[in-house]
């Protein structure tokens, strides 16, 4: 039977469409597997009486991978330092001299001060930086809270339900949702001071407050995030680079759990490990190579 040129083109097009459909199906199945792993961790009986806010988004694709009570304001503990440092960078710039901040070194820039706040989670430095912001930004007429709200509102990021009692997160009056934290992380990812901010975060299995977490396996070095701990409160928010080179922003905020905080941290690590294994781009590349 003779096959015309049009027929050949039609067959090739059909095969390409079938391959694309199969790839999309494999990608969807892999994403569902990761989502089920995350949901399984968050549904652990140890968190049955806890209040949990969780959100994971792809910075590259723009889609939401996981969301659980993401808009619920919760006590963020030291995740408040993310707001403090990000707002300072947005207002002042990474090269700004911060010598006037209590606890800063002579001629120390904000780029140098940021990791000294975020990696070891220095409460005094964070509070001092927030207190210094209005005058440093030329707005002494505003409180730090008003200044933060005004600045991020100008960027289209509205901090609904957020309450500042300090810049460190030590106060149990601080409130913030996982949605606000992720929105802030997204804004930071597109800011001129992006590298300074991300570089100041603790790195899993490497340094800061994450140096002893996720030390083995694929999550080591692929998670940059801020920890947060108070009695009955644990949070972890930041960025994940998956094995498929996809960039994710995430926030996990847990309040009111009755189990040991070490157990809760392990749950957070399990979520991060599941996210790191997501390889949606790898599925495409592998199939393309096979064809």
C-alpha positions in Angstrom: 0.0 0.0 0.0 1.4 3.4 -1.0 1.6 6.0 1.7 1.4 9.6 0.5 3.6 12.4 1.8 0.5 13.8 3.6 -0.1 10.5 5.2 3.4 10.2 6.5 3.2 13.7 8.0 -0.1 12.8 9.6 1.4 9.6 11.1 4.3 11.5 12.5 2.1 14.2 14.0 -0.1 11.5 15.6 2.9 9.8 17.1 4.2 13.1 18.4 0.8 13.9 20.0 0.6 10.5 21.5 4.1 10.8 22.9 3.3 14.3 24.3 0.1 13.0 25.9 2.0 10.0 27.5 4.7 12.4 28.8 2.0 14.6 30.4 0.4 11.6 32.0 3.8 10.4 33.4 4.5 13.9 34.7 1.0 14.1 36.3 1.5 10.7 38.0 4.9 11.7 39.4 3.5 15.0 40.7 0.6 13.1 42.3 3.0 10.7 44.0 4.9 13.6 45.5 1.7 15.3 46.6 0.5 12.1 48.2 3.8 11.8 50.1 3.5 15.3 51.4 -0.2 14.9 52.3 0.7 11.6 54.1 3.3 13.4 56.2 1.0 16.2 57.1 -1.8 13.8 58.0 0.4 12.0 60.6 -1.5 11.3 63.8 1.1 13.3 65.8 -0.2 16.4 64.0 -3.9 15.5 64.5 -4.5 18.3 67.1 -2.0 20.7 65.6 -2.8 23.8 63.4 -0.8 23.4 60.2 -0.3 25.8 57.3 1.6 24.5 54.2 2.1 25.8 50.7 4.5 24.7 47.9 4.7 26.5 44.5 6.9 26.1 41.5 8.9 29.3 40.8 9.6 28.0 37.3 6.2 26.8 36.2 4.0 29.0 38.4 1.7 26.2 39.6 0.8 25.2 43.2 2.0 21.8 44.1 0.5 21.5 47.6 -1.7 23.7 49.8 -3.1 23.1 53.3 -4.8 26.0 55.2 -2.2 28.2 53.5 -4.0 31.5 54.3 -4.4 30.7 58.0 -2.3 33.1 60.2 -0.1 31.1 62.6 2.8 31.8 64.9 5.8 31.6 62.6 8.6 31.8 65.2 11.9 32.7 63.6 10.4 32.7 60.1 9.6 36.3 61.0 13.3 37.0 60.3 12.5 36.4 56.6 10.3 39.4 56.6 12.8 41.5 58.6 15.7 40.7 56.3 13.8 40.8 53.0 12.2 44.2 53.9 15.6 45.6 54.9 17.1 44.5 51.6 14.1 45.9 49.7 14.3 49.3 51.4 18.0 49.8 51.8 19.8 47.5 49.3 22.5 44.9 49.9 25.3 47.4 49.9 23.9 49.7 52.6 26.2 50.3 55.6 24.5 48.9 58.7 27.0 50.1 61.3 24.2 52.0 63.1 22.4 48.7 63.8 23.0 47.6 67.3 25.3 44.5 67.2 26.6 45.2 63.7 30.3 45.4 63.0 32.0 48.6 61.8 31.3 49.3 58.2 29.3 46.1 57.9 27.0 46.0 54.9 23.5 44.5 54.9 24.8 41.8 52.6 27.2 40.8 55.3 24.7 41.2 58.1 21.9 39.2 56.5 23.6 35.8 56.9 24.6 36.6 60.4 20.9 37.0 61.2 19.4 34.1 59.1 22.0 31.3 59.3 22.4 31.1 63.1 19.0 32.8 63.7 20.3 35.7 65.7 17.3 37.2 67.6 19.0 40.3 68.9 20.4 41.3 65.5 17.0 40.7 63.8 15.2 42.9 66.4 17.8 45.6 66.1 17.6 45.6 62.3 13.8 46.0 62.3 13.9 48.8 64.9 16.5 50.7 62.8 14.5 50.4 59.5 12.2 53.5 59.7 15.0 55.9 60.3 17.4 54.2 57.9 14.8 54.3 55.2 14.0 58.0 55.8 10.6 57.2 57.3 10.9 57.9 61.0 7.2 58.8 61.0 6.2 55.1 60.5 6.5 52.2 62.9 8.4 49.2 61.5 5.1 47.3 61.0 3.6 50.2 59.0 6.8 50.5 57.0 6.8 46.8 56.1 3.2 46.8 55.1 3.5 50.0 53.0 6.6 48.8 51.1 5.3 45.4 50.3 1.9 46.8 49.4 3.6 49.0 46.8 5.1 45.7 45.4 1.6 44.2 45.2 2.3 41.9 48.2 -0.4 42.4 50.9 0.5 40.9 54.3 -3.0 39.9 55.2 -3.3 38.6 58.8 0.3 39.4 59.6 1.1 40.9 62.9 4.5 42.1 64.1 5.5 42.2 67.7 9.2 42.0 66.9 11.6 41.3 64.1 12.9 38.0 65.4 9.8 35.8 65.9 10.4 35.4 69.7 7.0 36.8 70.5 4.0 34.5 70.4 2.0 37.5 69.2 3.7 37.4 65.8 1.3 35.9 63.2 1.9 35.0 59.6 0.4 32.6 57.1 2.2 30.2 54.8 0.7 32.1 51.9 2.3 35.3 53.0 5.6 33.7 53.5 5.6 32.1 50.1 4.5 35.3 48.5 7.5 37.0 50.1 9.8 34.2 48.9 8.5 34.7 45.4 9.0 38.4 45.6 12.6 37.9 46.9 13.3 35.5 44.0 12.6 38.3 41.5 14.3 41.1 43.4 17.6 42.7 42.6 18.9 41.4 46.0 17.9 37.8 45.3 21.4 36.3 45.5 22.1 38.0 48.8 18.8 36.8 50.4 19.0 33.2 49.2 22.7 33.0 50.0 22.0 34.1 53.6 19.6 31.2 54.3 20.8 28.0 56.1 21.6 25.2 53.7 20.4 21.7 54.5 23.2 19.5 55.8 25.8 22.2 55.4 25.5 25.3 57.6 23.4 27.4 60.0 20.4 25.9 61.8 20.1 23.3 59.1 23.6 21.9 59.3 22.5 18.8 61.2 19.3 18.2 59.2 18.9 16.4 55.8 22.6 15.5 56.0 22.2 12.4 53.8 20.3 11.9 50.6 19.4 14.2 47.7 18.1 17.0 50.0 21.6 17.9 51.2 22.6 21.2 49.7 19.3 21.5 47.7 17.2 23.0 50.5 17.8 26.6 51.6 15.4 27.5 54.3 14.7 29.4 57.6 13.9 27.3 60.7 11.6 28.5 63.5 11.1 27.0 66.9 9.1 27.9 70.1 7.3 25.6 72.5 4.6 23.9 70.4 5.7 25.8 67.3 7.9 24.7 64.4 8.3 26.2 61.0 10.5 25.8 57.9 10.2 28.0 54.9 12.5 28.6 51.9 13.6 27.2 48.6 14.1 23.7 47.1 16.1 22.8 44.0 14.7 19.5 42.7 16.8 16.8 41.1 15.1 17.9 37.9 16.5 21.5 38.4 13.0 22.9 39.1 12.9 25.7 41.7 10.3 25.5 44.4 9.3 27.9 47.2 7.6 26.4 50.3 6.4 27.1 53.8 5.5 24.7 56.6 4.2 26.3 59.8 3.0 24.0 62.6 1.4 25.2 65.8 0.0 23.4 68.8 1.5 19.9 68.3 1.9 17.7 71.4 4.8 15.5 70.2 8.5 16.2 70.5 9.7 19.0 68.2 12.4 16.7 66.9 9.7 14.5 65.4 8.0 17.5 63.8 11.3 18.6 62.3 11.7 15.1 60.8 8.3 15.5 59.2 9.4 18.8 57.7 12.5 17.1 56.4 10.5 14.3 54.9 8.4 16.9 53.0 11.5 18.5 51.7 13.0 15.2 50.6 9.8 14.3 48.7 9.9 17.7 47.0 13.6 17.3 46.0 12.8 14.1 44.2 10.3 15.8 41.9 11.8 15.5 38.3 9.2 16.7 35.9 11.8 18.0 33.4 13.8 14.8 33.7 10.7 12.8 32.5 10.6 14.9 29.3 14.4 14.7 28.7 14.5 11.0 29.2 11.6 10.3 26.9 13.0 12.7 24.3 16.4 10.9 24.4 14.6 7.5 24.1 12.7 8.7 21.0 
